[in-house]
């Protein structure tokens, strides 16, 4: 599979997974339609979480990921100040939100961006809730893996992008492991190989970073198997994505299983969908879902900038 197809798959896999999960967000698994009826358009009679939001709309997950990619392409490096400014512009003006309308914001993200607007340093805003371990930084981090080639720098940047909203070290480690797994998938590894390679690689990078090494081993608990419940806790979100990726065989199955866990359906499907999109490529994403994605033309311009910069 060409790398161009894998990058496009990750890019759209994230956005489409997010949009697929939006109508089902905050519902428990037993309240959802059966697996075969989970779709971009929920079945008749199902009470959607956001009835005012049109089908095919990505949420804060996708918008923040696009902010990150836009910042990377504009600055040619990761800049915490640039990224933080773009997040604030999204929060206040809807930049990179579909229709410029922000309809879903995590509590911790909102608190952090309010603090940033009041003048707090971007390095400190993510600790307004010192123990905050939501998945709001994990959901947006994939563009770093699509853009950055150097794995050590990728880990460093994955840590840094957390600081504006989710500064706890647990969030940083989850984002780093996720990015390394995405990088291995881009190199053609299968799901199990990619996750195993990511764990080994991060352990090596953390050999001289004992605090991060301890967080990886004690909180994320890399092991023989991954289990998750699709909640908003960053470790559970990561483990849910890895679990699903290892047991499914195509993009559609992966994101539908992510939604089927219930709870934080859009983010679980977004995080899972980004990885599954890389693994199965853009051609593995159902055409009906792609064609139903709102403002995909706007997003496509950003993807083309990425591919052009990488010369592929």
N, C-alpha and C positions, 0 to 999 in steps of 0.2 A: 504494500500500500504506500502511495506517495505521501511524503510528510505534509504536503499541502492539504491533502484530504484529512489527515489526522488533526492538523491545526484547526481547519474549518469545522471538523466534527466536534472538537472540544469547545470551540467558540459558540457554535449554535447549540451544541448539546447542553451547555449550561443554560442558555436563554430559554430553550424550549422546555427543558426540565422544570425550570422555575415557573414558566407560564402554565405548564400542565398541572402543577401542584397548587396554584393560586386558588382555584374554586373550592378546594378540599381542606384548606389550611385550618388548623386547630380542631379538626374533627377526630374523634377516636376511630381506631381501625374498624370497630364493629358498627360504626355509623356510616361507613363509606359504601359505595356501590361495590358489587362483586368485581373481582379482578378484571374479568373480560369486558366490563362496562366502564372501567376507568378510561377516560378519554379527555381530549382538550375541551370538548363540549360534554358536560356531565349529562347523564340520562335524565329524561323527563321526570319531574317530581323530586329530584334531589335539591335540597336547599343549599345553594352556593354560599360560601363564606362572604364573598364580596359581590352581591348581585348587581351593583352598579358598574362593575369593572367588566369590560368587554373580553370575550374569549380571545386567547392568544396574547395576553398582556404580561410581560415580565414585571416583576415587582422590584423592591429595593435591592434584592440579591443581584439581579441582572444589571440594574442601573449602576450600582456601585462597582461591579466588575468592569463595566464600560468606562466609568470614571478612571479606574486604575489603568486600563489599557490606554486611554486617551492621554493620561499624564505621562506614561512611559514613552509613548511615541512622540509626544511633544518635547519632552526633556532629554530623550535618549539615555535616560538613566532613571532609577527610582529616586524621587524627591518627596520626602514626607510633607514638606510645606505645599508643594504643588498638588499632591494627592489630597491633602486635607482641604485645600481651597476648593478643589473640584467637588469633594463630598459636601462641603457647605453650600456650594452653588446648587448641587442636586437637591439638598434638603430644603433650601429656601426657594429655588426657582424651577426645580424639576428638570434640570439638565440631565440628559440621558434617560429620563423616565419617559415612558410611552405617553404621548400627548402632553408632556411636561407636567403630569399629575402624579404627585407622590401620595399613595394611598396606604402604605404600610411602612412603618418605621419601628425598629426595635427600641425598647425603652432605654437601654444602655447607650445605643447609638445617638438617640435624641439628646440625652443628658450630656454626652461627650461633645456633641457639636454645638450645643448651647454654651458650654464652657469655652470651647474654641472661639466662638463668636465674641465672647466677653473678654478675650485676650489671653486665656490660658495657653501655655505652650502645647503644641501638638504632641510632644513626647509625654505629656502628663495627662492629657484629656482622657485617655483610655483607662485611667485608674481612678476616675471619679467614683466608680464602684470598684474598690480594690480587689474584691473577690469575684468580679464578674467573669463568668466563663460561658457566655452565650456563643452561638456560632456565627455571629455577625461579621467576623473577619475571615473566617474560613470560607464563607459563601462567595466571596468576591476575589479570592487570591489567585485563581487559576491563570489569569492573563500573565502573571509573572513567569509561570512555567512555560507558557507559549512563547514568551519573549526572551527570557534570559537563558544563555547557553552555559554559563559557568555555574556549576552546582553549589559551590561554597558561597558564591555571591547570591545565588537564588535563595539559599537558606537565610542568609543575612537580611535580604530584602523582604522575605516572607515574615521574618520577625518584625522588621521595622513597620511594615504596612499595618500591623495590628495596633500600633501605639496610639493612633488618633482616636480609636473607639474601644478597643478590647486589649488593654495592655498587659493583662496577666500572662505570666510565662507559659501557662498551659495553652492558651490560645496561640502563642507564638510557635510552640512545638508542634501542635496539630497542623498549623498552616505549613510549616516546613516539611513535615512528613508527607502531607498531601501533595505538595509541589514536587517532591522527589519521586513519588509514585507516578504522577502525571508525566514527568520527564522520562521515566523508564518506559511508560506506555508509548510515548512519542518515538522512542528508539526501537519499538517493535516487540517489546516483551508482552507476554500474556498477563492476565490479571494477577495470578499468584506470584509469578516471577517479578512483576513490577513492584508489588507491595513488599515482597521479601527483599528485593534490591534496595528499596527506599529505606527500610529499617536498618539494613546493614550499613548503608551509606551515611545515614544520620547518626548512627552510633559512632562511626569513625569521625565524623565532623565534631561530635560532642565529646570526644575523648578528653579534650582540654577545656571543657565547659561543664564542670561537675553539676552545677545547678540545673542546667538544661538536660544533662544526661539523666539525672535523678527524676526530673519531671517526665521524661520519655518513658522510663522504666516503671515508675510508680503510678502515673496517671493514665497514660495511653495504654500501657501494658501490652506491648507487642508479644504475640504468642502464636501458637499453632492455628488458632481460629479467631475469628472476629464476630462479635455479636452486638447488635444495636436495636434500639426501639424507635428511632426516628424522632427523638425529642430535640429541643433547642440547646441542650448541653453540648458543648463543642466536642468533647470526647465521644459522646454517644453518636453524634452526627457523623463524625469521621469513621467510627467503627461500623455504623450502619452502611455507609457508602462502600467500605471495603468488603463487608459481608455480602452485600448484594452483587458487587462486581465479580466476586469469586464464584458465585453460584448461578449466574445467569449467562445467557449465550447470545444476546443481541441488545441493541440500544432500547428498543421498545419495552422488552421484558424488564430491563434494569430500572427504568424510570417509573414504570407502572408498579413494580414491587416497592420502590421508594415511597410513592404516594400511598400504597396500600398499608404501610406501617402506621399511617395516621399521624397525628400530632403536628409537627412542623413540616408539613408536606411539601411546600414549595422549596424550602431550603434543602431538605434531604434529597429531593429530586434534582435540584440545581447542582448540588455537590456531587451526587452520583452521576448525573447526566453529563457533567463536564468530563469525567473520567471515561464513562462509557462512550462518549462521542469520539474521544481520542482512540479508544480501543477498536471501535468498529468503523470509524471514519464517517465523514459527512454522508457518504452514500448509504450508510446504515441507518440514517434517521428517516422515519416515515415521511414521505413527500407531503401528505395531508397536514402533518404537524408543521412542517417548514412553511408551507404555503399559507397556513393559518396564523403564523407569527406576525403580529402587528409591528409596523415600522421596521421590518427586516431590512428594507433598503437603506435606512439610516445606519443601522448596525453594520451592514455590508461594507460601507465606506471605511469604517474603522478596521474591519478585517482586511480589506485590500491594502490599507496603509501598513498593517503588520506584515502581510505577505511580501509586499514590495520592499520593505526595509530588510527582510530576511533573504530577499533575492530568490523567492520560490513562487 
